[in-house]
Amino acid sequence: MDTCPFDLETYLNRINFGGSTDVCPDTLTRLHHAHFYTFPFENFDVLLGRGISLDPQVVFNKLVLKKRGGYCFELNGQ
């Protein structure tokens, strides 16, 4: 299976996540809140007829690098 590189540090910076990344329920809760409050629902690409891609690298580039929001499937995928 092909995998795309996921830049964890860039993602954590994008969602303004600081502190411990220990694997525990508290970290998961903090990550979930940071992610939820960073990425708004956005359907501009659909409305403009551009369509959307669920390719992980395309979604990462859009949400993290381009600092945009995402369509429901982009925000809640895999």
Backbone torsions as a table, in degrees:
resi	resn	phi	psi	omega
1	MET	NA	135.8	176.6
2	ASP	-77.8	140.6	175.3
3	THR	-127.9	148.0	177.4
4	CYS	-97.4	151.3	176.7
5	PRO	-67.9	135.9	178.1
6	PHE	-116.6	115.4	-178.0
7	ASP	-87.7	92.9	-175.0
8	LEU	-60.0	-43.3	-178.4
9	GLU	-61.1	-43.6	178.8
10	THR	-64.4	-41.8	178.0
11	TYR	-62.0	-48.0	-179.0
12	LEU	-63.2	-37.7	175.3
13	ASN	-64.1	-41.7	-179.0
14	ARG	-61.2	-38.2	-178.4
15	ILE	-92.7	7.9	178.4
16	ASN	58.5	41.5	-177.4
17	PHE	-94.6	123.5	177.5
18	GLY	-126.0	166.0	177.8
19	GLY	95.8	-163.5	-174.5
20	SER	-68.3	144.6	173.4
21	THR	-114.3	26.0	176.1
22	ASP	-57.2	145.6	178.9
23	VAL	-79.3	103.4	179.7
24	CYS	-162.5	164.8	-179.4
25	PRO	-57.9	-37.1	-179.5
26	ASP	-63.4	-43.3	178.6
27	THR	-63.7	-43.6	179.1
28	LEU	-60.5	-42.1	178.6
29	THR	-63.2	-45.1	179.9
30	ARG	-66.0	-39.6	176.8
31	LEU	-63.3	-44.7	-179.8
32	HIS	-59.8	-47.3	179.7
33	HIS	-63.2	-44.5	-179.8
34	ALA	-61.9	-43.6	179.4
35	HIS	-64.0	-49.0	-177.2
36	PHE	-59.0	-42.7	-176.4
37	TYR	-85.1	-4.4	178.2
38	THR	-94.8	-41.3	-171.5
39	PHE	-103.5	106.8	178.8
40	PRO	-78.5	159.5	170.7
41	PHE	-68.5	133.3	-179.8
42	GLU	-145.9	127.4	178.4
43	ASN	-122.8	28.1	-178.9
44	PHE	-59.1	-43.8	-178.3
45	ASP	-61.7	-39.4	178.6
46	VAL	-66.7	-46.8	-179.7
47	LEU	-62.9	-31.8	179.6
48	LEU	-87.6	4.1	177.6
49	GLY	75.5	16.5	-179.5
50	ARG	-82.1	-21.7	-175.8
51	GLY	74.9	177.6	178.7
52	ILE	-130.8	156.6	175.5
53	SER	-118.9	137.3	176.0
54	LEU	-100.1	10.5	174.7
55	ASP	-60.9	126.6	-175.8
56	PRO	-53.9	-38.6	-179.1
57	GLN	-70.0	-37.5	178.1
58	VAL	-65.8	-43.0	178.7
59	VAL	-64.6	-44.3	177.6
60	PHE	-58.5	-46.7	-179.4
61	ASN	-60.8	-43.1	-177.7
62	LYS	-67.6	-51.3	-174.1
63	LEU	-76.0	-44.5	-172.3
64	VAL	-91.8	-52.5	-174.3
65	LEU	-78.7	-40.1	-179.7
66	LYS	-89.5	-5.7	176.4
67	LYS	55.6	45.8	176.8
68	ARG	-107.3	172.9	171.3
69	GLY	-89.3	-170.9	-177.9
70	GLY	-146.4	164.2	175.6
71	TYR	-75.9	161.3	-173.0
72	CYS	-51.4	-42.9	-178.1
73	PHE	-72.0	-27.2	178.2
74	GLU	-74.0	-34.0	-178.0
75	LEU	-82.7	-25.1	-173.0
76	ASN	-123.7	23.1	-177.0
77	GLY	-77.4	172.2	176.5
78	GLN	13.4	NA	NA
